[in-house]
Amino acid sequence: MKQRFNGIAPETYRDQQRRLEQRAREIEKQLNTPPAPQPQLRPPPGTAMRMQGDQAGRDALKQNRIDMKARLEAIKQDRIQAKPNEHHQTNNKGKSL
């Protein structure tokens, strides 16, 4: 700053030129980059783990649903098998009295 008041020295011109060229390169770089991020085929970093977790949760829910259906079918089969036995037992009890 003092050099500007006392007179412009040659190194100040070089410093200004370097600073302006640096700023020009930064502006050029900003102009060459797209304003919005371009769509990518890969998910951004960090989402892959979440997607894997979501998929694992869905798989677990599907497995639970399959297990519940199997349990319900087993209960239905037990009821069907138990009903004729109950009917025969009640008839037998009534006859024995």
C-alpha positions in Angstrom: 0.0 0.0 0.0 2.8 2.4 0.9 4.3 1.9 -2.6 1.1 3.2 -4.2 1.4 6.4 -2.3 5.0 6.9 -3.0 4.9 5.7 -6.6 4.2 2.4 -8.4 7.1 0.0 -8.3 7.7 -2.6 -11.0 7.1 -5.5 -8.6 3.7 -4.1 -7.8 2.7 -4.3 -11.5 3.9 -8.0 -11.4 1.8 -8.6 -8.3 -1.2 -7.0 -9.8 -0.8 -8.9 -13.0 -0.4 -12.2 -11.1 -3.4 -11.5 -8.9 -5.5 -10.5 -12.0 -4.4 -13.6 -13.9 -5.3 -15.8 -10.9 -8.7 -14.2 -10.7 -9.2 -14.6 -14.5 -8.4 -18.3 -14.2 -10.9 -18.7 -11.3 -13.6 -16.9 -13.3 -12.8 -19.0 -16.4 -13.1 -22.1 -14.3 -16.4 -21.0 -12.8 -17.8 -20.3 -16.3 -16.7 -23.7 -17.6 -18.4 -25.6 -14.8 -22.1 -26.3 -15.2 -24.4 -24.2 -12.9 -26.2 -27.3 -11.6 -24.8 -30.7 -10.9 -25.2 -33.1 -13.8 -27.3 -36.2 -13.3 -25.3 -39.3 -12.6 -26.0 -42.9 -13.1 -24.6 -43.8 -9.7 -26.2 -42.6 -6.5 -24.2 -39.9 -4.6 -21.8 -41.2 -1.9 -23.6 -41.9 1.3 -26.9 -43.0 -0.2 -25.7 -46.4 -1.2 -25.6 -47.5 2.4 -29.1 -46.1 3.0 -30.4 -47.9 -0.1 -28.8 -51.1 1.0 -30.4 -50.7 4.4 -33.8 -50.0 2.9 -33.5 -53.1 0.7 -32.5 -55.2 3.7 -35.5 -53.8 5.6 -37.8 -54.7 2.7 -36.4 -58.2 2.4 -36.9 -58.7 6.2 -40.5 -57.5 5.9 -41.1 -59.9 3.0 -39.7 -62.8 5.0 -41.9 -61.8 8.0 -44.9 -61.8 5.7 -44.1 -65.2 4.3 -43.5 -66.6 7.8 -46.8 -65.1 9.0 -48.7 -66.6 6.1 -47.1 -70.0 6.8 -48.2 -69.7 10.5 -51.7 -68.8 9.5 -51.9 -71.8 7.2 -50.6 -74.0 9.9 -53.3 -72.7 12.3 -56.0 -73.2 9.7 -54.8 -76.8 9.1 -54.8 -77.4 12.9 -58.3 -76.0 13.2 -59.6 -78.2 10.3 -58.0 -81.3 11.8 -59.3 -80.4 15.3 -62.9 -79.8 14.3 -63.8 -83.4 13.3 -62.1 -84.7 16.5 -64.0 -82.3 18.6 -67.3 -83.3 16.9 -66.6 -87.0 17.5 -65.6 -86.4 21.1 -68.8 -84.5 21.8 -70.9 -87.2 20.2 -69.0 -89.9 22.1 -69.5 -88.1 25.4 -73.2 -87.7 24.7 -73.6 -91.4 23.9 -71.7 -92.6 27.0 -73.9 -90.8 29.4 
